[in-house]
Amino acid sequence: MSEVVAVLGGTGALGYGLALRLAHAGHTVVIGSRDHARAEEAASRASQRLPSADIRGLANPDAARAADRLVVLSVPLASQAITIATVSEHLGDKVLLDATVPLAPAVGGRPTQVVGLWAGSAGQQAAAAVPEGIAVVSGLHTLSAATLQDLDHPLEQDTLICGDSRAAKDVVREVIGTVTGLRVVDAGRLEMSRLVESLTPLLIGINIRKRTHAGVRIVGLS
Ligand SMILES: NC(=O)c1ccc[n+]([C@@H]2O[C@H](COP(=O)([O-])OP(=O)(O)OC[C@H]3O[C@@H](n4cnc5c(N)ncnc54)[C@H](OP(=O)(O)O)[C@@H]3O)[C@@H](O)[C@H]2O)c1
């Protein structure tokens, strides 16, 4: 079923790639930005690649308000709390899918250092920042922005999601699972996000060594 999905920070590498894939799957995608004009520019760029898709650009709060059930947060960790604060009153009973990963700025071209977080993980930090009652699911950590943006590249991989609400994880599975070649795997409670987020620097290291954009696939699932 097609629905309106907001991607906050959808002007950036990961969010833009996800916006393309969601639009390709038939959803109406609202790209959010701190700057309305930047969001419109990204939406127009995406629309040129997918002329029959419905892709709009709005400021982050308006994008969050426009979403039906799912708001994706795809911003640097340093901007996570402020971005959540600016959209909080528009989340209603929507699910926040947090893609934030705690990576230190690249040092010598190797952005593999994980920043310590008082909450334990970026996902838990997001849960602490949203108004009470808003469900946070973390996911998308192991997807490569470059691969997402290359629509000719089959994904054929998993994304591991973590969250404390089964219903919220169902929403994520129902929406994100419509992206061709992307399987959504429930990795447990939100506290597991600490482990899943640590896969990102692991993959970055592999990708640097192998000069590729590897993802993850859990085997043995029915
Ligand atoms: N790139 C990947 O392959 C990848 C893979 C897995 C996970 N992640 C995680 O996903 C999140 C987004 O990654 P990304 O690579 O898409 O990040 P990015 O391109 O650096 O930033 C995404 C967007 O965040 C917004 N933003 C808000 N505050 C910002 C600030 N202080 N400085 C810079 N940008 C700011 C910007 O949008 P506006 O300026 O339009 O508001 C920007 O376009 C990060 O937490 C990252 O660790 C990334």
The ligand as an ORCA input file, in Angstrom:
! r2SCAN-3c Opt
* xyz 0 1
  N      25.885      7.803      4.284
  C      25.738      6.515      4.550
  O      26.032      5.643      3.708
  C      25.134      6.079      5.886
  C      24.906      4.723      6.095
  C      24.327      4.337      7.298
  C      24.000      5.274      8.261
  N      24.281      6.595      8.033
  C      23.907      7.561      9.087
  O      22.756      8.242      8.602
  C      22.797      9.611      9.006
  C      22.755     10.496      7.768
  O      23.901     10.204      7.000
  P      24.276     11.059      5.713
  O      25.517     10.494      5.176
  O      23.074     11.176      4.846
  O      24.578     12.471      6.387
  P      24.774     13.897      5.714
  O      24.631     13.792      4.235
  O      26.017     14.482      6.267
  O      23.583     14.744      6.368
  C      22.235     14.455      6.128
  C      21.461     15.738      6.270
  O      21.399     16.124      7.624
  C      21.080     17.510      7.678
  N      21.777     18.169      8.768
  C      21.204     18.562      9.905
  N      22.086     19.135     10.714
  C      23.272     19.128     10.096
  C      24.554     19.603     10.459
  N      24.805     20.187     11.637
  N      25.565     19.425      9.584
  C      25.334     18.840      8.400
  N      24.092     18.381      7.998
  C      23.068     18.520      8.859
  C      21.444     18.090      6.328
  O      20.219     18.454      5.707
  P      19.761     19.991      5.589
  O      21.014     20.832      5.577
  O      19.055     19.990      4.284
  O      18.907     20.218      6.787
  C      22.062     16.938      5.567
  O      21.739     16.939      4.195
  C      24.080      9.794      9.827
  O      23.787      9.694     11.191
  C      24.948      8.630      9.357
  O      25.883      8.228     10.341
  C      24.819      7.016      6.867
*
